[in-house]
Amino acid sequence: MDDKNKILEDMESINLGNLNTIEFDLVLPRMGEHGSMISWISSDTRFLKRNGKVIQPRHGMGKRVVTLTGVFELGSYKMTKEYTVTIMEENDSFEVRDLMPIIVHAQVNETFYLPNSAVITTANDLKLSHTIDWEGKEACCFEEPGIYQIRGHLLQSNFPVSAKIIVHRTYQKPLLYKERNCISCEGNVALLPSSFLQAMRRKVDALCEIDDDQMLYNFRMNAQLDLHNAQPMIGWDTVDSKLRGHTTGHYLSALALCYRETKEKKILNKIQYMIEELGKCQDAIAHIEGYHEGYLGGIEESQYDALENFAHYPEIWAPYYSLHKILAGLLDCYQYTYIEKAKQIAERLGKWVVNRLSDIDKASLKRMWGIYIAGEYGGMNESLAQLYQLTGDIRFLQTAMKFDNDRLMVPLQQDVDALCWIHVNQHIPQVIGALKIFEGSHQEKYYTIAKRFWDFVVEAHTYTNGSIGEGEIFHEPYAIASMIDDNTGETCASYNMLKLTKELFSYEPNVKYMDYYERCMINHILATQIQDIPEASTYFFPLEPGSKKSYTDENSCCHGTGLENHFKYSEAIYFVNKDDVYINLFVSSVLYFDKQDVSVEMKVKEECPEDIYIKFIGAKKCKLHIRVPYWHRGDILVTINGALQKTIIEDGYIVMDQLWENTEIHVQYHCSYFIEETPDRSDIISIHYGPYVLAVISQSQEYIQYQIQDIEKQISKQPQKLKFYDLVNRVELLPLFQIDQQSYHVYVKKG
């Protein structure tokens, strides 16, 4: 028997069992009976690892179908065989020990809705947000003031629930009149030569190569218009996908951000073409049976009908998520190009949403938004609140509030981290939307929700490079070392966390926000680039030992945000108000003030991040705030025009208040090596040099035993380069953002 037939015999003889209802690990052979070597590839390692380990989806997420590919090799022959594996969701089997009190304030003769979620504590001390069945009594109205009680039980459980209702003769929701303290200087900043500028220029080139007609394909198909001989979209935007259109929305945002940064005419032409053609699609769709005035999308309007009947994935796939990307892209185009047509299309689409949701009761809406995947709506609340700011039409703000998601928001209002087991990037945009609603409504709860969410996530759910989530899911607080694998750090989660961070800083310029921003921007977002494939993006950022960055152009969610990411580096470097200038991020750049003869130029060599050179060109009186970064140790030296200054630190910033007139400032921090332990295992550590996470270059798939003697002395840095060598452990280290296609270890085991 030759080698080919031996492989065929081995393929035939291997039996993996019944793969239709998997709830257990698979035993995957590494060698066939006739000698062929077998390796295994999983299409979704969130649920099925290459070694056969099965991770069942959490209860409520639904079953998952994964393609397992066996690669058989013998001699010069290599053949593959695919197996379809259906992994069942976990049973809803946890014991409830306690439940947080539910207290609702209401006003006489006004209908209100009970929260459909409560914070429970399980027998093993997990805090979870769980759905309540009020037995059809979600809507309440009382004619007399007093204290009332309504009973129900946890969904799919007999555990009793009661709500204390305090009815007032008059009751006003608590308001907080908090204005922005400072604003981002986006649009007035130019990047100077650096890795950030290189990454941006690569993405400019990639955008210029994208076929606009292909991006319009699904919209024209839906509108029954000529397809202009374009090729259909791929990946999550194929003609049979139920998420068609979302990538085009990201593309609009990317073009708008690119134009803001570059002012390139070719990019503006692409924006103008896209807006004009999308307007034609919106006009055409309005006359097609089954559609209503204002709708614009790559999917059928019937998907929204199905959601209102509480359909689940994969019958539908997050229709409002796709819609949000389109609406956000239109608003970005208007914000950065002032093309009136973009605003008009967005307003028509926003009114379609207002009309669509106007007759749906609040209890049904809450149920819709609680459906895993199908109910994901991106940042619809943010975009509608933006439309309110643009138009003054209060209906947009009122509709934005209809996207309130109790499962997320109720625990945050109670100051409890109950994020465990909820989808990461499904919920970060909802929090950004809450903050945007606060801007228009001043209702205190929305600001509280955003601030507490950020605190919980950054404190207890963040990896050392600033990324978040394992398998797209939040897990127990402080579970980091136990969740290090190849599905860590979803890229679009970091995209949205940086967006939330920037918005919170504008209200409260706290150094903690920019410490996180710097960590995540450098060590995750900048590190997602690959030099030879400018159009590619990372989905997950793997952190398990021996990882390699994995790139995709399949029009996934992270490919969409990946189109935008590298145009956003300028957004948080500088913030200003009437009297203050904040320098938050040390990125070589120029800030232009309204008077074009006044600017601030900052130069920083990436290999010497501790040396910050700042120059005021022209004259400006202001209070200058320069962030003292979390990685600094020791004394700070500040000179103005060569003269040593006394350093005054206020709230984590060097503060200097004077008239700056053609002034040169040099700030010297101390850039040191340090380690960070994971919160759940002190022996699992990461290695840092200043703002950079250093990764050990190694193909080993086991944790490296890392000996620590004197970290400052045992690592040698090449002069004028960000290349490092550990003399004790005899390993090479590189900053994450400089790793291209090497295998690496972000976490090592303390020896």
C-alpha distance (Angstrom), angle and dihedral (degrees) to the residues before:
residue distance angle dihedral
M1 . . .
D2 3.83 . .
D3 3.81 124.0 .
K4 3.80 94.1 -98.4
N5 3.79 92.9 55.4
K6 3.80 91.0 44.5
I7 3.81 88.3 57.4
L8 3.80 90.9 48.2
E9 3.81 90.0 50.2
D10 3.80 90.9 49.6
M11 3.81 91.0 49.2
E12 3.78 90.1 51.4
S13 3.79 95.6 46.2
I14 3.81 98.3 50.1
N15 3.80 112.6 96.4
L16 3.81 117.0 -175.2
G17 3.80 92.7 -177.4
N18 3.80 129.4 -124.2
L19 3.79 104.1 -15.5
N20 3.82 95.5 179.7
T21 3.82 99.3 87.5
I22 3.79 107.8 23.9
E23 3.82 118.6 179.3
F24 3.82 98.2 151.3
D25 3.80 141.4 56.6
L26 3.80 117.2 -79.5
V27 3.79 122.9 -125.6
L28 3.80 104.4 -133.3
P29 3.81 115.0 -168.8
R30 3.79 118.1 -135.9
M31 3.81 96.1 -158.5
G32 3.78 133.3 35.4
E33 3.79 125.0 -133.4
H34 3.80 90.1 -104.8
G35 3.80 95.3 49.8
S36 3.80 104.5 -94.3
M37 3.81 114.6 146.4
I38 3.80 112.5 -127.9
S39 3.82 128.7 -155.8
W40 3.78 125.3 177.2
I41 3.80 133.9 -136.4
S42 3.81 123.2 -166.3
S43 3.80 121.1 -156.2
D44 3.82 90.4 -148.2
T45 3.78 116.6 25.2
R46 3.78 91.0 -177.5
F47 3.79 86.8 80.8
L48 3.81 105.9 17.4
K49 3.79 121.3 34.5
R50 3.78 124.2 -152.4
N51 3.81 90.0 -108.7
G52 3.82 91.9 56.1
K53 3.80 97.0 -99.8
V54 3.81 110.0 149.2
I55 3.80 123.5 -146.8
Q56 3.77 108.2 -168.3
P57 3.82 116.7 -143.9
R58 3.78 113.3 -105.7
H59 3.76 117.2 -97.2
G60 3.80 109.9 -78.7
M61 3.81 94.7 27.3
G62 3.80 93.8 91.2
K63 3.80 129.5 -132.1
R64 3.80 121.5 -54.5
V65 3.79 130.1 -139.1
V66 3.81 112.9 -147.1
T67 3.79 128.6 -176.2
L68 3.80 111.8 -134.3
T69 3.79 114.3 -163.5
G70 3.78 122.5 -160.7
V71 3.80 114.6 -154.5
F72 3.83 110.5 -155.4
E73 3.83 119.0 -164.7
L74 3.78 131.3 -179.5
G75 3.77 126.6 155.7
S76 3.80 108.5 -37.7
Y77 3.81 93.8 -21.9
K78 3.80 126.1 98.0
M79 3.81 122.4 178.0
T80 3.81 135.5 166.9
K81 3.78 135.9 -146.2
E82 3.81 126.3 -168.0
Y83 3.80 126.3 -142.7
T84 3.81 123.8 -168.6
V85 3.80 111.0 -137.0
T86 3.81 121.3 -168.6
I87 3.81 110.7 -160.1
M88 3.79 115.2 -160.7
E89 3.79 122.4 -137.4
E90 3.81 119.0 -108.3
N91 3.76 119.8 -92.3
D92 3.79 115.2 -105.2
S93 3.78 91.7 -112.1
F94 3.78 115.3 145.7
E95 3.76 129.0 121.6
V96 3.81 117.2 -120.5
R97 3.79 112.3 -138.6
D98 3.79 100.9 172.3
L99 3.79 144.1 -3.5
M100 3.79 128.7 -148.4
P101 3.81 115.3 -116.3
I102 3.79 116.4 -96.2
I103 3.79 113.8 -140.7
V104 3.80 121.7 176.1
H105 3.82 127.1 -173.4
A106 3.80 117.0 -152.6
Q107 3.80 142.8 165.2
V108 3.79 127.0 -119.8
N109 3.80 116.2 -93.9
E110 3.80 93.6 9.8
T111 3.79 121.2 115.2
F112 3.79 114.0 -127.4
Y113 3.79 134.0 171.8
L114 3.76 127.4 -126.0
P115 3.81 116.5 -124.6
N116 3.78 111.0 -95.3
S117 3.80 93.7 -147.5
A118 3.79 136.7 55.7
V119 3.80 135.1 -171.2
I120 3.78 111.6 -109.5
T121 3.78 130.4 -173.7
T122 3.79 114.4 -143.3
A123 3.79 126.4 -145.1
N124 3.82 89.5 -98.1
D125 3.84 92.5 51.6
L126 3.80 98.8 -101.8
K127 3.79 116.0 149.5
L128 3.81 109.7 -140.9
S129 3.77 136.5 172.6
H130 3.81 108.1 -127.6
T131 3.81 133.0 -175.7
I132 3.81 120.6 -108.8
D133 3.78 127.2 -144.9
W134 3.81 107.4 -147.8
E135 3.79 89.3 -178.7
G136 3.79 93.4 -112.8
K137 3.80 95.0 -47.1
E138 3.81 98.9 110.7
A139 3.81 91.8 118.6
C140 3.80 113.1 66.4
C141 3.79 137.3 174.6
F142 3.83 128.3 176.1
E143 3.80 126.3 -164.1
E144 3.81 96.5 -158.8
P145 3.81 132.3 47.2
G146 3.77 117.0 -111.8
I147 3.79 144.5 93.9
Y148 3.79 117.8 -62.4
Q149 3.78 136.0 176.8
I150 3.80 128.8 -144.2
R151 3.78 123.0 -170.6
G152 3.77 134.2 -151.0
H153 3.79 139.2 137.3
L154 3.77 139.4 -115.0
L155 3.77 112.3 -84.8
Q156 3.81 112.8 -96.1
S157 3.80 88.9 8.8
N158 3.78 139.1 80.5
F159 3.80 91.5 -135.6
P160 3.83 105.3 131.2
V161 3.80 122.6 -122.0
S162 3.78 129.0 -169.9
A163 3.79 131.7 -175.3
K164 3.79 124.4 -151.8
I165 3.80 108.7 -141.4
I166 3.81 117.0 -160.6
V167 3.80 108.2 -166.0
H168 3.81 116.2 -162.0
R169 3.77 127.5 -165.3
T170 3.80 86.1 -127.5
Y171 3.78 124.7 9.3
Q172 3.78 131.4 176.2
K173 3.78 122.8 -168.6
P174 3.82 110.4 -114.1
L175 3.79 111.6 -92.4
L176 3.79 129.0 -156.3
Y177 3.79 117.3 -162.5
K178 3.77 96.8 -157.2
E179 3.79 116.0 155.7
R180 3.77 127.7 -163.3
N181 3.79 111.6 -84.7
C182 3.79 94.1 -156.3
I183 3.78 140.1 -7.7
S184 3.77 135.4 -128.5
C185 3.79 116.0 -104.2
E186 3.81 93.7 -136.0
G187 3.77 110.9 155.8
N188 3.82 93.0 26.8
V189 3.79 97.3 69.4
A190 3.79 128.5 87.3
L191 3.79 120.4 -164.5
L192 3.78 117.5 -130.8
P193 3.84 123.3 -148.2
S194 3.81 110.3 -53.7
S195 3.79 140.6 112.3
F196 3.81 87.3 -80.8
L197 3.79 92.4 57.8
Q198 3.82 91.2 45.2
A199 3.80 91.2 52.5
M200 3.80 90.6 49.0
R201 3.80 93.8 48.9
R202 3.81 90.8 50.7
K203 3.79 89.4 54.0
V204 3.83 91.3 48.0
D205 3.79 88.2 57.2
A206 3.80 90.5 48.0
L207 3.83 92.7 51.6
C208 3.78 91.6 49.9
E209 3.81 89.5 57.1
I210 3.81 95.4 52.8
D211 3.80 115.8 107.2
D212 3.82 108.7 -124.2
D213 3.80 92.2 -158.9
Q214 3.79 90.4 55.9
M215 3.82 88.7 51.9
L216 3.82 87.7 52.8
Y217 3.82 94.0 46.4
N218 3.81 98.8 99.8
F219 3.80 93.5 42.6
R220 3.79 93.3 50.7
M221 3.79 90.4 45.5
N222 3.80 90.4 52.1
A223 3.80 90.7 46.4
Q224 3.83 91.6 47.6
L225 3.81 91.1 -121.8
D226 3.79 130.8 140.9
L227 3.82 111.7 -74.1
H228 3.84 94.3 -144.8
N229 3.83 91.0 -130.3
A230 3.79 90.0 -71.8
Q231 3.77 123.9 158.5
P232 3.82 115.4 -112.8
M233 3.79 119.2 -105.3
I234 3.82 121.9 -97.9
G235 3.81 136.7 -137.5
W236 3.79 115.6 8.6
D237 3.82 90.0 2.7
T238 3.80 100.5 55.1
V239 3.79 117.1 132.2
D240 3.80 91.4 -101.2
S241 3.81 95.2 46.7
K242 3.79 118.2 107.2
L243 3.81 92.2 -144.4
R244 3.79 96.9 61.3
G245 3.78 114.5 153.6
H246 3.79 102.7 29.7
T247 3.81 95.3 103.8
T248 3.80 90.6 52.6
G249 3.79 88.5 56.7
H250 3.81 90.5 52.8
Y251 3.79 88.5 46.7
L252 3.81 90.6 56.5
S253 3.81 90.3 50.6
A254 3.79 91.5 47.2
L255 3.80 92.0 50.8
A256 3.80 90.8 48.6
L257 3.80 92.9 49.2
C258 3.80 90.9 44.9
Y259 3.79 91.1 53.0
R260 3.81 90.7 48.0
E261 3.80 89.6 55.2
T262 3.81 101.3 37.9
K263 3.82 109.1 19.3
E264 3.80 86.7 -145.8
K265 3.81 113.4 171.1
K266 3.81 93.5 -142.7
I267 3.81 90.0 58.5
L268 3.81 92.0 48.5
N269 3.80 89.8 50.9
K270 3.79 90.1 53.6
I271 3.81 91.0 50.3
Q272 3.79 92.3 49.7
Y273 3.79 91.6 49.5
M274 3.80 93.8 47.8
I275 3.82 93.1 48.9
E276 3.78 93.6 47.4
E277 3.80 93.4 48.9
L278 3.82 94.0 44.8
G279 3.80 87.9 52.7
K280 3.80 89.0 56.2
C281 3.81 89.8 50.4
Q282 3.80 91.8 50.7
D283 3.82 90.9 50.3
A284 3.81 92.1 48.7
I285 3.81 95.7 46.4
A286 3.81 90.7 54.6
H287 3.83 89.2 67.4
I288 3.82 97.2 48.6
E289 3.79 119.2 99.9
G290 3.79 112.9 -107.4
Y291 3.79 94.5 30.9
H292 3.79 131.6 93.8
E293 3.79 133.6 -142.4
G294 3.79 114.5 -72.6
Y295 3.78 99.8 17.0
L296 3.79 116.9 139.6
G297 3.77 123.5 173.8
G298 3.76 148.5 115.7
I299 3.82 92.0 -117.6
E300 3.78 130.5 65.3
E301 3.78 119.9 -92.7
S302 3.81 87.2 -125.0
Q303 3.82 88.8 78.8
Y304 3.80 87.9 69.1
D305 3.82 89.7 49.8
A306 3.80 88.9 54.1
L307 3.80 92.5 49.8
E308 3.79 89.7 53.3
N309 3.80 85.9 56.3
F310 3.83 87.8 52.5
A311 3.81 96.8 -109.4
H312 3.80 116.8 176.9
Y313 3.80 134.5 -140.5
P314 3.02 128.1 -55.7
E315 3.81 91.8 30.1
I316 3.79 84.8 63.2
W317 3.79 131.5 5.6
A318 3.83 116.6 -145.0
P319 3.83 102.0 -62.3
Y320 3.82 94.2 -176.3
Y321 3.80 90.2 50.4
S322 3.78 89.9 59.8
L323 3.79 91.2 43.4
H324 3.79 92.0 52.7
K325 3.80 92.7 56.0
I326 3.80 90.1 53.8
L327 3.80 93.6 46.2
A328 3.81 92.3 45.7
G329 3.81 91.0 49.3
L330 3.80 91.8 52.3
L331 3.80 91.6 48.8
D332 3.81 91.5 48.5
C333 3.80 90.2 51.6
Y334 3.79 90.6 52.1
Q335 3.81 93.4 45.1
Y336 3.80 94.6 53.4
T337 3.82 103.2 30.4
Y338 3.83 103.7 25.4
I339 3.79 90.4 -136.5
E340 3.80 100.2 166.0
K341 3.80 92.5 -153.8
A342 3.83 90.2 64.4
K343 3.79 90.6 56.1
Q344 3.81 92.0 46.8
I345 3.81 93.0 51.9
A346 3.82 90.5 46.8
E347 3.79 92.4 49.5
R348 3.81 92.2 50.3
L349 3.79 89.9 48.9
G350 3.80 91.1 47.2
K351 3.80 91.1 52.6
W352 3.81 88.8 51.3
V353 3.83 87.8 58.1
V354 3.83 91.4 46.4
N355 3.80 91.1 52.4
R356 3.79 93.2 42.3
L357 3.79 94.5 55.4
S358 3.81 99.0 34.5
D359 3.81 95.1 92.2
I360 3.81 98.7 39.7
D361 3.80 114.5 100.5
K362 3.78 118.7 -124.5
A363 3.81 94.8 -113.5
S364 3.81 90.6 57.5
L365 3.80 91.4 47.2
K366 3.80 91.4 52.7
R367 3.77 89.8 50.0
M368 3.80 90.6 49.8
W369 3.81 94.2 51.7
G370 3.80 90.2 47.6
I371 3.81 94.5 60.3
Y372 3.79 109.0 106.8
I373 3.83 112.5 -113.1
A374 3.83 95.4 -18.6
G375 3.81 92.1 65.1
E376 3.80 95.7 44.1
Y377 3.79 107.4 123.1
G378 3.78 105.0 176.6
G379 3.80 109.1 -146.1
M380 3.80 99.9 -29.5
N381 3.82 88.7 138.3
E382 3.82 90.2 55.2
S383 3.80 95.0 49.6
L384 3.80 93.3 46.8
A385 3.81 90.4 49.3
Q386 3.82 87.6 50.6
L387 3.80 89.4 52.8
Y388 3.79 88.6 53.2
Q389 3.82 89.4 53.8
L390 3.80 90.7 49.3
T391 3.81 99.1 44.0
G392 3.79 107.5 21.3
D393 3.81 88.9 -131.4
I394 3.82 103.5 145.8
R395 3.81 91.1 -157.1
F396 3.80 89.6 74.1
L397 3.81 91.6 56.4
Q398 3.79 92.3 44.8
T399 3.79 90.6 50.7
A400 3.80 90.9 47.6
M401 3.82 87.7 60.0
K402 3.80 89.7 54.1
F403 3.80 87.2 72.1
D404 3.83 92.2 65.1
N405 3.80 107.4 136.3
D406 3.81 112.0 -151.7
R407 3.79 95.0 -165.4
L408 3.80 88.5 64.3
M409 3.78 102.6 28.8
V410 3.82 105.1 41.9
P411 3.84 94.9 63.7
L412 3.81 90.9 45.4
Q413 3.79 91.0 53.1
Q414 3.81 86.8 52.9
D415 3.82 90.8 49.7
V416 3.81 93.1 -116.8
D417 3.80 127.6 135.8
A418 3.81 100.4 -133.5
L419 3.81 94.6 149.7
C420 3.80 93.1 119.8
W421 3.81 113.2 126.0
I422 3.80 97.1 5.6
H423 3.80 123.0 120.5
V424 3.80 111.7 -94.2
N425 3.78 105.5 -146.1
Q426 3.78 93.8 33.1
H427 3.79 87.9 68.2
I428 3.83 108.5 33.7
P429 3.85 91.9 71.3
Q430 3.81 89.1 49.3
V431 3.81 88.9 57.7
I432 3.82 91.4 48.3
G433 3.79 86.3 52.3
A434 3.81 90.6 50.9
L435 3.80 89.5 56.1
K436 3.81 90.8 49.3
I437 3.83 90.0 50.1
F438 3.82 87.7 52.1
E439 3.79 89.4 55.9
G440 3.79 89.8 59.6
S441 3.82 101.8 32.7
H442 3.82 105.2 29.1
Q443 3.81 88.4 -144.6
E444 3.78 103.4 158.3
K445 3.80 96.1 -141.2
Y446 3.81 92.6 67.6
Y447 3.80 93.7 55.9
T448 3.81 90.8 44.3
I449 3.80 90.9 51.8
A450 3.81 92.6 52.6
K451 3.79 96.2 44.9
R452 3.80 95.8 46.7
F453 3.79 93.1 44.9
W454 3.80 91.0 54.6
D455 3.79 92.0 47.8
F456 3.81 93.3 49.7
V457 3.79 94.4 46.5
V458 3.79 98.2 46.2
E459 3.78 94.4 41.4
A460 3.79 100.1 45.1
H461 3.82 112.5 11.9
T462 3.80 107.0 42.5
Y463 3.79 129.3 105.8
T464 3.78 121.0 -137.6
N465 3.82 92.9 -94.6
G466 3.81 92.5 53.3
S467 3.79 95.6 -102.8
I468 3.79 123.8 132.1
G469 3.78 140.8 -146.4
E470 3.78 138.5 24.4
G471 3.78 115.5 -123.4
E472 3.84 87.2 -5.5
I473 3.82 89.6 -64.9
F474 3.80 134.3 111.5
H475 3.78 112.1 -126.7
E476 3.79 133.6 -169.8
P477 3.82 115.3 -41.1
Y478 3.81 112.8 -88.2
A479 3.82 92.8 10.6
I480 3.81 97.6 136.8
A481 3.81 108.8 125.7
S482 3.80 89.6 44.6
M483 3.80 90.9 54.4
I484 3.81 102.6 49.6
D485 3.81 109.6 126.7
D486 3.81 142.0 112.2
N487 3.83 94.9 -70.8
T488 3.79 98.9 62.4
G489 3.79 127.2 120.3
E490 3.80 109.5 24.9
T491 3.80 103.1 -147.6
C492 3.80 98.3 -138.0
A493 3.82 89.4 53.0
S494 3.81 88.6 62.4
Y495 3.81 89.7 44.9
N496 3.79 89.1 58.2
M497 3.82 96.1 40.1
L498 3.80 89.6 56.1
K499 3.79 89.7 49.4
L500 3.81 91.0 51.4
T501 3.81 91.3 45.5
K502 3.79 92.4 53.1
E503 3.81 91.9 50.0
L504 3.81 93.8 49.0
F505 3.81 91.4 48.6
S506 3.81 90.3 56.4
Y507 3.81 88.9 60.8
E508 3.79 96.8 38.5
P509 3.83 116.0 17.7
N510 3.79 95.2 -150.0
V511 3.79 118.4 162.6
K512 3.83 91.4 -133.4
Y513 3.80 90.7 70.8
M514 3.78 94.1 55.8
D515 3.81 93.5 41.9
Y516 3.80 87.5 59.8
Y517 3.80 92.6 41.1
E518 3.79 92.2 54.9
R519 3.81 93.2 46.8
C520 3.80 94.3 50.0
M521 3.81 97.5 39.1
I522 3.82 94.6 52.1
N523 3.78 101.3 34.0
H524 3.78 100.5 37.9
I525 3.81 114.9 16.3
L526 3.81 97.3 37.5
A527 3.80 88.5 40.8
T528 3.82 92.2 59.0
Q529 3.80 92.3 74.5
I530 3.79 125.1 102.2
Q531 3.77 115.9 -161.7
D532 3.79 100.7 -143.5
I533 3.82 97.9 44.0
P534 3.83 108.3 47.7
E535 3.81 93.4 173.4
A536 3.81 94.1 56.1
S537 3.80 127.1 96.9
T538 3.77 136.8 -171.9
Y539 3.79 120.0 -116.3
F540 3.80 100.3 -171.5
F541 3.78 123.2 16.0
P542 3.83 102.3 -139.0
L543 3.81 116.0 -140.7
E544 3.80 101.9 175.5
P545 3.83 117.8 115.4
G546 3.79 112.8 -75.3
S547 3.80 93.9 15.6
K548 3.78 125.5 166.0
K549 3.79 124.1 -160.6
S550 3.78 110.9 -104.4
Y551 3.80 118.9 -146.7
T552 3.78 132.0 -159.8
D553 3.79 140.7 177.5
E554 3.82 95.5 -172.6
N555 3.82 95.7 121.6
S556 3.79 92.8 -106.8
C557 3.79 122.1 158.0
C558 3.81 90.7 -93.1
H559 3.78 91.7 47.8
G560 3.81 86.0 56.1
T561 3.79 95.8 51.8
G562 3.81 86.8 38.9
L563 3.80 87.9 66.2
E564 3.81 88.2 59.4
N565 3.81 105.9 33.6
H566 3.77 100.8 83.6
F567 3.81 93.4 52.6
K568 3.80 92.1 59.7
Y569 3.81 101.4 66.7
S570 3.80 92.9 101.5
E571 3.80 95.7 53.3
A572 3.80 102.1 87.9
I573 3.81 103.2 25.4
Y574 3.80 92.2 95.0
F575 3.80 133.6 21.6
V576 3.79 123.7 -177.3
N577 3.77 143.8 -177.5
K578 3.78 130.9 176.4
D579 3.81 94.9 -69.7
D580 3.81 106.6 15.0
V581 3.79 139.2 67.7
Y582 3.81 118.2 -166.1
I583 3.79 119.7 -159.9
N584 3.79 103.0 -162.9
L585 3.79 108.4 159.0
F586 3.77 126.2 40.5
V587 3.78 100.8 -132.8
S588 3.81 122.1 138.2
S589 3.79 104.3 -105.5
V590 3.79 148.4 122.1
L591 3.79 124.9 -115.0
Y592 3.80 114.1 -153.9
F593 3.80 118.5 -157.5
D594 3.80 123.9 -150.3
K595 3.77 88.1 -91.8
Q596 3.78 99.8 67.9
D597 3.80 92.8 -150.1
V598 3.83 89.7 65.2
S599 3.78 121.3 72.0
V600 3.79 144.5 144.6
E601 3.78 118.7 -130.2
M602 3.79 120.2 -163.0
K603 3.78 124.7 -171.9
V604 3.78 124.6 -172.4
K605 3.79 127.3 169.1
E606 3.80 108.3 -138.4
E607 3.80 90.9 -140.0
C608 3.84 89.0 55.0
P609 3.82 104.3 39.1
E610 3.79 91.1 162.4
D611 3.83 93.6 68.3
I612 3.81 112.5 78.4
Y613 3.81 118.9 -177.3
I614 3.80 115.6 -167.2
K615 3.78 126.5 -180.0
F616 3.80 128.6 -173.6
I617 3.78 110.5 -150.0
G618 3.79 111.0 -160.3
A619 3.80 123.8 0.9
K620 3.81 127.2 -55.7
K621 3.80 131.9 159.4
C622 3.81 110.3 -146.3
K623 3.76 146.2 127.4
L624 3.79 106.4 -102.4
H625 3.83 119.3 -149.2
I626 3.82 117.2 -167.6
R627 3.81 115.4 -173.6
V628 3.78 118.5 -118.9
P629 3.82 99.5 -142.3
Y630 3.80 123.6 -131.8
W631 3.81 90.7 -119.0
H632 3.82 95.6 59.1
R633 3.81 117.5 108.6
G634 3.81 126.1 -173.9
D635 3.80 132.3 -2.9
I636 3.79 127.7 -2.1
L637 3.79 122.7 -139.8
V638 3.80 119.0 -155.5
T639 3.78 125.7 -179.3
I640 3.80 129.3 -177.2
N641 3.80 113.5 -158.7
G642 3.81 87.2 -18.6
A643 3.81 96.5 -51.7
L644 3.80 117.5 120.2
Q645 3.81 113.3 -118.4
K646 3.78 135.0 -154.6
T647 3.80 105.9 -109.3
I648 3.80 116.2 -128.2
I649 3.81 116.2 -168.0
E650 3.81 121.0 -162.2
D651 3.81 122.2 174.7
G652 3.80 93.1 -21.4
Y653 3.82 95.9 -46.9
I654 3.80 133.5 102.6
V655 3.79 102.6 -122.1
M656 3.82 126.0 -155.0
D657 3.80 124.1 166.7
Q658 3.78 119.8 -167.9
L659 3.78 145.9 98.3
W660 3.78 107.4 -66.4
E661 3.78 111.5 -153.7
N662 3.79 117.5 168.8
T663 3.79 86.2 -33.3
E664 3.79 127.1 168.2
I665 3.80 118.7 -150.7
H666 3.79 125.9 -172.4
V667 3.80 119.5 -167.8
Q668 3.80 119.5 -171.0
Y669 3.79 119.3 -166.1
H670 3.79 125.5 176.9
C671 3.78 113.0 -104.9
S672 3.78 110.0 -158.1
Y673 3.78 141.4 168.8
F674 3.77 116.2 -107.0
I675 3.77 140.1 160.8
E676 3.78 131.2 -131.5
E677 3.78 122.4 -152.2
T678 3.79 120.8 -145.4
P679 3.80 110.6 -111.8
D680 3.80 94.8 -122.7
R681 3.81 98.3 42.2
S682 3.78 122.1 30.8
D683 3.81 91.5 -164.9
I684 3.83 93.7 61.3
I685 3.79 107.3 78.6
S686 3.79 144.1 166.5
I687 3.80 126.1 -141.7
H688 3.79 123.5 -132.8
Y689 3.77 139.7 -172.3
G690 3.79 109.3 -165.5
P691 3.82 107.5 -58.7
Y692 3.79 93.2 -11.9
V693 3.79 127.7 96.5
L694 3.79 105.5 -143.6
A695 3.78 118.0 -145.1
V696 3.79 123.8 -158.4
I697 3.79 111.2 -125.1
S698 3.78 107.6 -128.7
Q699 3.80 140.0 127.4
S700 3.80 93.0 -146.8
Q701 3.80 112.6 121.3
E702 3.79 93.4 -154.7
Y703 3.79 125.0 79.2
I704 3.79 111.7 -87.1
Q705 3.80 112.7 -122.1
Y706 3.79 100.3 -125.2
Q707 3.79 118.7 -159.1
I708 3.80 115.4 -149.9
Q709 3.79 117.4 -161.4
D710 3.79 107.7 143.4
I711 3.81 107.7 -15.6
E712 3.80 92.5 -164.2
K713 3.80 92.6 55.3
Q714 3.78 103.2 32.9
I715 3.83 96.5 61.4
S716 3.79 118.6 71.8
K717 3.81 120.3 -158.3
Q718 3.80 121.1 -154.4
P719 3.81 111.2 -120.1
Q720 3.82 113.2 -96.2
K721 3.81 91.2 -2.5
L722 3.78 137.6 92.3
K723 3.78 93.9 -127.9
F724 3.78 119.8 118.6
Y725 3.78 138.3 -170.8
D726 3.79 126.6 -164.4
L727 3.80 107.4 -141.6
V728 3.82 93.6 -165.0
N729 3.79 100.1 46.9
R730 3.82 93.7 29.9
V731 3.79 95.4 -133.5
E732 3.80 135.1 130.6
L733 3.81 118.9 -122.5
L734 3.79 131.0 -162.9
P735 3.80 133.9 -179.8
L736 3.79 109.5 -99.7
F737 3.80 92.8 -117.1
Q738 3.82 91.3 58.1
I739 3.79 94.5 53.2
D740 3.76 111.5 101.1
Q741 3.81 114.1 170.2
Q742 3.81 101.8 -21.8
S743 3.80 123.1 119.0
Y744 3.79 111.6 -109.3
H745 3.81 147.3 178.9
V746 3.81 117.2 -137.9
Y747 3.80 91.3 175.6
V748 3.80 124.2 43.7
K749 3.79 132.9 -178.3
K750 3.77 116.3 -108.3
G751 3.78 107.8 -120.9
